[in-house]
Amino acid sequence: MIADLMLATFVHLRYRSYFCCEQQEEQVLFYQTCLDYARVFKRKSFTKHE
């Protein structure tokens, strides 16, 4: 739970910093990668609990 919150905060801060950047394609790609990572991480931890 805390790890998810920290990850979400990290993604949010990185996304905001990238948003000011001109490289919008890279910014969106980075954001998508973090979302995918979070999704996989949650799935792994969920499976581990079961």
N, CA, C and O atoms as CSV, one atom per row, in Angstrom:
chain,resi,resn,atom,element,x,y,z
A,1,MET,N,N,0.845,-1.202,0.000
A,1,MET,CA,C,0.000,0.000,0.000
A,1,MET,C,C,0.882,1.254,0.000
A,1,MET,O,O,0.704,2.151,-0.823
A,2,ILE,N,N,1.830,1.298,0.933
A,2,ILE,CA,C,2.730,2.454,1.008
A,2,ILE,C,C,3.612,2.518,-0.241
A,2,ILE,O,O,3.886,3.596,-0.768
A,3,ALA,N,N,4.053,1.343,-0.704
A,3,ALA,CA,C,4.897,1.297,-1.903
A,3,ALA,C,C,4.120,1.827,-3.105
A,3,ALA,O,O,4.669,2.565,-3.923
A,4,ASP,N,N,2.849,1.455,-3.214
A,4,ASP,CA,C,2.002,1.938,-4.309
A,4,ASP,C,C,1.849,3.448,-4.238
A,4,ASP,O,O,1.877,4.133,-5.260
A,5,LEU,N,N,1.686,3.960,-3.027
A,5,LEU,CA,C,1.520,5.403,-2.838
A,5,LEU,C,C,2.796,6.140,-3.235
A,5,LEU,O,O,2.742,7.184,-3.885
A,6,MET,N,N,3.946,5.590,-2.839
A,6,MET,CA,C,5.228,6.199,-3.197
A,6,MET,C,C,5.433,6.164,-4.707
A,6,MET,O,O,5.904,7.136,-5.298
A,7,LEU,N,N,5.076,5.034,-5.331
A,7,LEU,CA,C,5.215,4.898,-6.776
A,7,LEU,C,C,4.323,5.898,-7.490
A,7,LEU,O,O,4.743,6.528,-8.461
A,8,ALA,N,N,3.094,6.046,-7.011
A,8,ALA,CA,C,2.154,6.990,-7.618
A,8,ALA,C,C,2.671,8.422,-7.503
A,8,ALA,O,O,2.553,9.209,-8.442
A,9,THR,N,N,3.242,8.750,-6.349
A,9,THR,CA,C,3.805,10.090,-6.149
A,9,THR,C,C,4.990,10.316,-7.071
A,9,THR,O,O,5.128,11.383,-7.669
A,10,PHE,N,N,5.847,9.304,-7.186
A,10,PHE,CA,C,7.014,9.383,-8.062
A,10,PHE,C,C,6.588,9.595,-9.510
A,10,PHE,O,O,7.128,10.453,-10.209
A,11,VAL,N,N,5.613,8.804,-9.953
A,11,VAL,CA,C,5.106,8.915,-11.327
A,11,VAL,C,C,4.518,10.296,-11.552
A,11,VAL,O,O,4.746,10.909,-12.595
A,12,HIS,N,N,3.759,10.792,-10.575
A,12,HIS,CA,C,3.112,12.096,-10.692
A,12,HIS,C,C,4.155,13.206,-10.824
A,12,HIS,O,O,4.029,14.086,-11.675
A,13,LEU,N,N,5.177,13.158,-9.983
A,13,LEU,CA,C,6.225,14.178,-10.022
A,13,LEU,C,C,7.010,14.112,-11.325
A,13,LEU,O,O,7.294,15.146,-11.930
A,14,ARG,N,N,7.362,12.910,-11.759
A,14,ARG,CA,C,8.103,12.754,-13.003
A,14,ARG,C,C,7.248,13.219,-14.184
A,14,ARG,O,O,7.747,13.866,-15.105
A,15,TYR,N,N,5.962,12.885,-14.146
A,15,TYR,CA,C,5.056,13.258,-15.233
A,15,TYR,C,C,4.935,14.773,-15.323
A,15,TYR,O,O,4.917,15.334,-16.419
A,16,ARG,N,N,4.853,15.431,-14.181
A,16,ARG,CA,C,4.750,16.896,-14.165
A,16,ARG,C,C,6.025,17.540,-14.712
A,16,ARG,O,O,5.956,18.533,-15.437
A,17,SER,N,N,7.173,16.986,-14.372
A,17,SER,CA,C,8.435,17.547,-14.855
A,17,SER,C,C,8.585,17.308,-16.354
A,17,SER,O,O,9.097,18.166,-17.074
A,18,TYR,N,N,8.143,16.150,-16.820
A,18,TYR,CA,C,8.212,15.848,-18.246
A,18,TYR,C,C,7.206,16.680,-19.033
A,18,TYR,O,O,7.421,16.972,-20.210
A,19,PHE,N,N,6.120,17.058,-18.388
A,19,PHE,CA,C,5.057,17.807,-19.057
A,19,PHE,C,C,5.573,19.158,-19.539
A,19,PHE,O,O,5.106,19.679,-20.552
A,20,CYS,N,N,6.535,19.724,-18.817
A,20,CYS,CA,C,7.109,21.015,-19.181
A,20,CYS,C,C,8.141,20.855,-20.299
A,20,CYS,O,O,8.602,21.833,-20.887
A,21,CYS,N,N,8.481,19.633,-20.569
A,21,CYS,CA,C,9.505,19.364,-21.571
A,21,CYS,C,C,8.904,19.406,-22.977
A,21,CYS,O,O,7.695,19.250,-23.153
A,22,GLU,N,N,9.776,19.620,-23.986
A,22,GLU,CA,C,9.308,19.658,-25.369
A,22,GLU,C,C,9.101,18.255,-25.922
A,22,GLU,O,O,8.332,18.055,-26.862
A,23,GLN,N,N,9.795,17.283,-25.329
A,23,GLN,CA,C,9.723,15.907,-25.823
A,23,GLN,C,C,8.467,15.224,-25.287
A,23,GLN,O,O,8.542,14.403,-24.373
A,24,GLN,N,N,7.335,15.562,-25.849
A,24,GLN,CA,C,6.064,15.052,-25.333
A,24,GLN,C,C,5.894,13.562,-25.607
A,24,GLN,O,O,5.291,12.849,-24.805
A,25,GLU,N,N,6.417,13.092,-26.726
A,25,GLU,CA,C,6.294,11.662,-27.032
A,25,GLU,C,C,7.024,10.830,-25.985
A,25,GLU,O,O,6.508,9.817,-25.512
A,26,GLU,N,N,8.236,11.271,-25.624
A,26,GLU,CA,C,9.024,10.562,-24.611
A,26,GLU,C,C,8.319,10.618,-23.258
A,26,GLU,O,O,8.328,9.648,-22.501
A,27,GLN,N,N,7.713,11.755,-22.968
A,27,GLN,CA,C,6.997,11.946,-21.703
A,27,GLN,C,C,5.834,10.969,-21.594
A,27,GLN,O,O,5.657,10.327,-20.559
A,28,VAL,N,N,5.048,10.856,-22.645
A,28,VAL,CA,C,3.897,9.948,-22.640
A,28,VAL,C,C,4.367,8.498,-22.550
A,28,VAL,O,O,3.765,7.678,-21.857
A,29,LEU,N,N,5.453,8.198,-23.265
A,29,LEU,CA,C,6.000,6.842,-23.243
A,29,LEU,C,C,6.460,6.474,-21.837
A,29,LEU,O,O,6.198,5.369,-21.361
A,30,PHE,N,N,7.145,7.403,-21.175
A,30,PHE,CA,C,7.620,7.184,-19.809
A,30,PHE,C,C,6.436,6.964,-18.864
A,30,PHE,O,O,6.474,6.081,-18.008
A,31,TYR,N,N,5.393,7.769,-19.024
A,31,TYR,CA,C,4.207,7.676,-18.174
A,31,TYR,C,C,3.520,6.328,-18.363
A,31,TYR,O,O,3.118,5.688,-17.391
A,32,GLN,N,N,3.386,5.895,-19.627
A,32,GLN,CA,C,2.764,4.606,-19.933
A,32,GLN,C,C,3.576,3.462,-19.325
A,32,GLN,O,O,3.011,2.503,-18.800
A,33,THR,N,N,4.894,3.570,-19.399
A,33,THR,CA,C,5.763,2.529,-18.848
A,33,THR,C,C,5.547,2.395,-17.339
A,33,THR,O,O,5.498,1.284,-16.812
A,34,CYS,N,N,5.418,3.524,-16.653
A,34,CYS,CA,C,5.187,3.503,-15.203
A,34,CYS,C,C,3.831,2.902,-14.873
A,34,CYS,O,O,3.697,2.167,-13.895
A,35,LEU,N,N,2.822,3.211,-15.683
A,35,LEU,CA,C,1.492,2.653,-15.456
A,35,LEU,C,C,1.512,1.146,-15.657
A,35,LEU,O,O,0.912,0.403,-14.880
A,36,ASP,N,N,2.207,0.694,-16.706
A,36,ASP,CA,C,2.318,-0.738,-16.966
A,36,ASP,C,C,3.048,-1.431,-15.821
A,36,ASP,O,O,2.651,-2.512,-15.386
A,37,TYR,N,N,4.119,-0.803,-15.337
A,37,TYR,CA,C,4.898,-1.362,-14.236
A,37,TYR,C,C,4.024,-1.496,-12.984
A,37,TYR,O,O,4.056,-2.520,-12.301
A,38,ALA,N,N,3.253,-0.461,-12.696
A,38,ALA,CA,C,2.381,-0.477,-11.519
A,38,ALA,C,C,1.332,-1.576,-11.653
A,38,ALA,O,O,1.004,-2.256,-10.681
A,39,ARG,N,N,0.811,-1.742,-12.870
A,39,ARG,CA,C,-0.214,-2.756,-13.117
A,39,ARG,C,C,0.359,-4.152,-12.889
A,39,ARG,O,O,-0.265,-4.989,-12.237
A,40,VAL,N,N,1.552,-4.397,-13.432
A,40,VAL,CA,C,2.203,-5.701,-13.281
A,40,VAL,C,C,2.565,-5.950,-11.819
A,40,VAL,O,O,2.380,-7.052,-11.305
A,41,PHE,N,N,3.085,-4.910,-11.153
A,41,PHE,CA,C,3.483,-5.035,-9.754
A,41,PHE,C,C,2.278,-5.399,-8.887
A,41,PHE,O,O,2.381,-6.259,-8.012
A,42,LYS,N,N,1.145,-4.753,-9.127
A,42,LYS,CA,C,-0.065,-5.040,-8.351
A,42,LYS,C,C,-0.544,-6.461,-8.620
A,42,LYS,O,O,-0.985,-7.156,-7.704
A,43,ARG,N,N,-0.457,-6.895,-9.882
A,43,ARG,CA,C,-0.902,-8.232,-10.237
A,43,ARG,C,C,-0.022,-9.273,-9.545
A,43,ARG,O,O,-0.523,-10.283,-9.053
A,44,LYS,N,N,1.296,-9.026,-9.508
A,44,LYS,CA,C,2.227,-9.960,-8.870
A,44,LYS,C,C,1.975,-10.043,-7.367
A,44,LYS,O,O,1.941,-11.135,-6.800
A,45,SER,N,N,1.798,-8.896,-6.726
A,45,SER,CA,C,1.581,-8.880,-5.282
A,45,SER,C,C,0.228,-9.501,-4.942
A,45,SER,O,O,0.077,-10.147,-3.905
A,46,PHE,N,N,-0.751,-9.302,-5.819
A,46,PHE,CA,C,-2.080,-9.875,-5.603
A,46,PHE,C,C,-2.017,-11.398,-5.696
A,46,PHE,O,O,-2.616,-12.103,-4.884
A,47,THR,N,N,-1.290,-11.893,-6.686
A,47,THR,CA,C,-1.138,-13.337,-6.861
A,47,THR,C,C,-0.369,-13.937,-5.682
A,47,THR,O,O,-0.668,-15.045,-5.237
A,48,LYS,N,N,0.609,-13.207,-5.190
A,48,LYS,CA,C,1.437,-13.690,-4.085
A,48,LYS,C,C,0.599,-13.844,-2.814
A,48,LYS,O,O,0.819,-14.770,-2.033
A,49,HIS,N,N,-0.354,-12.945,-2.608
A,49,HIS,CA,C,-1.214,-13.012,-1.426
A,49,HIS,C,C,-2.174,-14.186,-1.516
A,49,HIS,O,O,-2.537,-14.765,-0.492
A,50,GLU,N,N,-2.587,-14.544,-2.713
A,50,GLU,CA,C,-3.477,-15.693,-2.886
A,50,GLU,C,C,-2.668,-16.983,-2.798
A,50,GLU,O,O,-3.228,-18.072,-2.917
